[in-house]
Amino acid sequence: MPKLPSVSSTQTIKALKKIGFVVISQKGSHIKLRRILPTRKDTLTIPNHREIRKGTLKNGILKPINLSVEEFIRLLTK
């Protein structure tokens, strides 16, 4: 498994938009994104920071939407 890269909130949001997420709101330093699929609705809250902590990225963003580190890295480089 490749290492999780250091990414900003802007890079993360840009990558997530490629798989159907849209920004629905922002409150303070947190941005809320949503993706509606036929079987479920995914909502994520992304901290608006220069660098998102690796634990937050892995457990709070990628894990809830079943996105692997490899797939996330691929989205970043597209």
N, CA, C and O of each residue as an XYZ file, in Angstrom:
312
protein
N       0.848     -1.180      0.000
C       0.000      0.000      0.000
C       0.891      1.241      0.000
O       1.800      1.347      0.823
N       0.643      2.171     -0.906
C       1.462      3.383     -0.963
C       1.194      4.299      0.229
O       0.155      4.219      0.883
N       2.165      5.165      0.484
C       2.011      6.125      1.576
C       0.957      7.162      1.223
O       0.790      7.542      0.063
N       0.263      7.604      2.242
C      -0.743      8.646      2.070
C      -0.024      9.980      1.886
O       0.792     10.350      2.730
N      -0.300     10.704      0.818
C       0.402     11.967      0.584
C      -0.121     13.089      1.481
O      -1.237     13.015      1.997
N       0.688     14.116      1.658
C       0.243     15.319      2.359
C      -0.531     16.158      1.356
O       0.000     16.537      0.312
N      -1.791     16.447      1.675
C      -2.626     17.207      0.751
C      -3.373     18.304      1.488
O      -3.618     18.210      2.691
N      -3.730     19.340      0.751
C      -4.519     20.432      1.311
C      -5.996     20.131      1.119
O      -6.366     19.189      0.419
N      -6.826     20.938      1.745
C      -8.271     20.762      1.578
C      -8.672     21.030      0.131
O      -9.564     20.364     -0.395
N      -8.028     21.988     -0.513
C      -8.341     22.314     -1.907
C      -8.053     21.129     -2.824
O      -8.862     20.803     -3.693
N      -6.900     20.483     -2.632
C      -6.548     19.317     -3.442
C      -7.521     18.167     -3.192
O      -7.924     17.472     -4.125
N      -7.894     17.974     -1.933
C      -8.813     16.896     -1.568
C     -10.179     17.113     -2.201
O     -10.754     16.186     -2.771
N     -10.697     18.322     -2.104
C     -12.015     18.631     -2.669
C     -11.997     18.464     -4.184
O     -12.941     17.927     -4.764
N     -10.932     18.920     -4.821
C     -10.803     18.788     -6.274
C     -10.833     17.313     -6.684
O     -11.471     16.958     -7.676
N     -10.149     16.457     -5.929
C     -10.131     15.020     -6.225
C     -11.504     14.400     -6.004
O     -11.948     13.580     -6.807
N     -12.182     14.781     -4.923
C     -13.496     14.209     -4.618
C     -14.562     14.656     -5.619
O     -15.512     13.917     -5.880
N     -14.414     15.842     -6.175
C     -15.360     16.310     -7.194
C     -15.310     15.423     -8.433
O     -16.305     15.296     -9.146
N     -14.160     14.811     -8.692
C     -14.008     13.932     -9.856
C     -14.835     12.660     -9.728
O     -15.109     12.001    -10.731
N     -15.238     12.304     -8.505
C     -16.056     11.103     -8.316
C     -17.474     11.459     -7.884
O     -18.174     10.638     -7.291
N     -17.892     12.687     -8.184
C     -19.293     13.042     -8.011
C     -19.662     13.860     -6.795
O     -20.844     14.146     -6.604
N     -18.717     14.251     -5.966
C     -19.043     15.071     -4.802
C     -19.222     16.526     -5.219
O     -18.544     17.007     -6.127
N     -20.133     17.216     -4.557
C     -20.341     18.646     -4.780
C     -20.319     19.351     -3.431
O     -20.742     18.790     -2.420
N     -19.826     20.582     -3.424
C     -19.804     21.383     -2.200
C     -21.220     21.862     -1.933
O     -21.853     22.463     -2.802
N     -21.726     21.593     -0.715
C     -23.084     22.033     -0.396
C     -23.110     23.181      0.596
O     -24.063     23.961      0.607
N     -22.070     23.304      1.440
C     -22.045     24.431      2.369
C     -20.671     24.560      3.004
O     -19.834     23.661      2.924
N     -20.469     25.704      3.636
C     -19.264     25.932      4.418
C     -19.661     26.678      5.672
O     -20.407     27.656      5.621
N     -19.155     26.207      6.800
C     -19.428     26.871      8.066
C     -18.099     26.997      8.791
O     -17.521     25.999      9.223
N     -17.623     28.212      8.922
C     -16.323     28.419      9.545
C     -15.223     27.822      8.693
O     -15.103     28.129      7.507
N     -14.415     26.960      9.312
C     -13.291     26.373      8.585
C     -13.577     24.946      8.122
O     -12.645     24.169      7.916
N     -14.838     24.594      7.955
C     -15.195     23.262      7.482
C     -16.106     23.353      6.259
O     -17.036     24.158      6.216
N     -15.821     22.520      5.278
C     -16.574     22.503      4.025
C     -17.307     21.169      3.936
O     -16.712     20.109      4.133
N     -18.595     21.231      3.639
C     -19.418     20.026      3.557
C     -19.638     19.652      2.097
O     -20.026     20.491      1.284
N     -19.386     18.381      1.770
C     -19.574     17.864      0.418
C     -20.590     16.730      0.447
O     -20.740     16.040      1.455
N     -21.283     16.547     -0.668
C     -22.283     15.477     -0.754
C     -22.214     14.816     -2.119
O     -21.964     15.455     -3.141
N     -22.447     13.503     -2.095
C     -22.553     12.710     -3.325
C     -23.783     11.823     -3.167
O     -23.923     11.108     -2.175
N     -24.665     11.879     -4.150
C     -25.876     11.071     -4.101
C     -25.740      9.938     -5.116
O     -25.582     10.166     -6.316
N     -25.807      8.721     -4.604
C     -25.748      7.518     -5.431
C     -27.116      6.847     -5.409
O     -27.936      7.166     -4.548
N     -27.383      5.924     -6.334
C     -28.698      5.255     -6.342
C     -29.012      4.521     -5.038
O     -30.173      4.441     -4.636
N     -27.984      3.985     -4.374
C     -28.222      3.196     -3.164
C     -27.989      3.948     -1.863
O     -28.465      3.518     -0.812
N     -27.274      5.050     -1.910
C     -26.975      5.782     -0.671
C     -26.580      7.231     -0.957
O     -26.360      7.630     -2.101
N     -26.499      8.000      0.133
C     -26.092      9.398      0.050
C     -24.877      9.567      0.963
O     -24.955      9.273      2.157
N     -23.758     10.036      0.413
C     -22.535     10.242      1.191
C     -22.356     11.722      1.482
O     -22.458     12.555      0.581
N     -22.089     12.049      2.736
C     -21.802     13.419      3.135
C     -20.477     13.427      3.884
O     -20.265     12.625      4.795
N     -19.590     14.331      3.500
C     -18.286     14.467      4.143
C     -18.088     15.896      4.610
O     -18.580     16.839      3.990
N     -17.368     16.047      5.702
C     -16.970     17.362      6.176
C     -15.454     17.429      6.091
O     -14.751     16.637      6.718
N     -14.959     18.377      5.315
C     -13.524     18.531      5.081
C     -13.034     19.766      5.830
O     -13.581     20.852      5.639
N     -12.005     19.625      6.687
C     -11.448     20.813      7.335
C     -10.713     21.665      6.304
O      -9.929     21.144      5.511
N     -10.961     22.957      6.312
C     -10.346     23.861      5.344
C      -8.977     24.295      5.865
O      -8.810     25.409      6.360
N      -7.995     23.387      5.742
C      -6.646     23.635      6.234
C      -5.646     23.502      5.096
O      -5.929     22.882      4.071
N      -4.476     24.093      5.291
C      -3.422     23.984      4.272
C      -2.991     22.536      4.104
O      -2.715     22.088      2.991
N      -2.936     21.806      5.212
C      -2.582     20.390      5.151
C      -3.533     19.608      6.045
O      -3.657     19.897      7.236
N      -4.200     18.623      5.472
C      -5.114     17.781      6.240
C      -4.287     16.679      6.895
O      -3.459     16.047      6.239
N      -4.510     16.449      8.181
C      -3.780     15.401      8.889
C      -4.059     14.049      8.246
O      -5.163     13.787      7.769
N      -3.046     13.201      8.243
C      -3.170     11.901      7.580
C      -4.246     11.032      8.222
O      -4.943     10.304      7.515
N      -4.397     11.088      9.530
C      -5.436     10.321     10.212
C      -6.825     10.793      9.827
O      -7.731      9.983      9.630
N      -6.993     12.099      9.721
C      -8.275     12.668      9.300
C      -8.583     12.261      7.869
O      -9.713     11.893      7.547
N      -7.582     12.328      7.021
C      -7.767     11.974      5.615
C      -8.145     10.501      5.468
O      -9.077     10.160      4.741
N      -7.413      9.637      6.165
C      -7.647      8.201      6.015
C      -8.946      7.753      6.683
O      -9.764      7.078      6.057
N      -9.139      8.123      7.948
C     -10.275      7.607      8.713
C     -11.539      8.449      8.612
O     -12.643      7.923      8.758
N     -11.398      9.739      8.365
C     -12.565     10.609      8.326
C     -13.075     10.930      6.935
O     -14.209     11.378      6.772
N     -12.235     10.700      5.925
C     -12.638     11.049      4.558
C     -12.660      9.817      3.651
O     -13.685      9.526      3.034
N     -11.548      9.097      3.562
C     -11.471      7.972      2.626
C     -12.244      6.744      3.100
O     -12.959      6.120      2.316
N     -12.105      6.397      4.366
C     -12.747      5.185      4.885
C     -14.277      5.223      4.801
O     -14.870      4.236      4.367
N     -14.942      6.312      5.193
C     -16.411      6.331      5.120
C     -16.981      6.170      3.705
O     -18.114      5.715      3.545
N     -16.211      6.537      2.688
C     -16.726      6.405      1.313
C     -16.085      5.225      0.577
O     -16.217      5.095     -0.640
N     -15.388      4.366      1.333
C     -14.755      3.159      0.771
C     -13.822      3.476     -0.392
O     -13.864      2.816     -1.430
N     -12.986      4.483     -0.213
C     -12.023      4.873     -1.242
C     -10.630      4.494     -0.749
O     -10.214      4.921      0.328
N      -9.911      3.696     -1.529
C      -8.575      3.266     -1.114
C      -7.565      4.394     -1.327
O      -7.819      5.357     -2.050
N      -6.418      4.244     -0.677
C      -5.343      5.225     -0.825
C      -4.881      5.267     -2.283
O      -4.613      6.340     -2.823
N      -4.791      4.094     -2.917
C      -4.362      4.033     -4.320
C      -5.323      4.798     -5.223
O      -4.898      5.553     -6.098
N      -6.623      4.596     -5.005
C      -7.628      5.296     -5.819
C      -7.563      6.803     -5.586
O      -7.703      7.587     -6.524
N      -7.349      7.207     -4.327
C      -7.259      8.631     -4.004
C      -6.046      9.261     -4.688
O      -6.142     10.356     -5.244
N      -4.916      8.577     -4.648
C      -3.705      9.091     -5.304
C      -3.939      9.216     -6.807
O      -3.493     10.181     -7.428
N      -4.634      8.245     -7.393
C      -4.955      8.297     -8.822
C      -5.817      9.520     -9.137
O      -5.615     10.178    -10.158
N      -6.779      9.826     -8.258
C      -7.634     11.005     -8.464
C      -6.829     12.298     -8.366
O      -7.097     13.258     -9.088
N      -5.845     12.319     -7.474
C      -5.010     13.515     -7.316
C      -4.165     13.779     -8.556
O      -3.889     14.931     -8.891
N      -3.757     12.719     -9.233
C      -2.857     12.887    -10.376
C      -3.581     13.004    -11.711
O      -2.943     13.265    -12.732
N      -4.904     12.817    -11.727
C      -5.676     12.936    -12.978
C      -5.675     14.350    -13.479
O      -6.272     14.638    -14.517
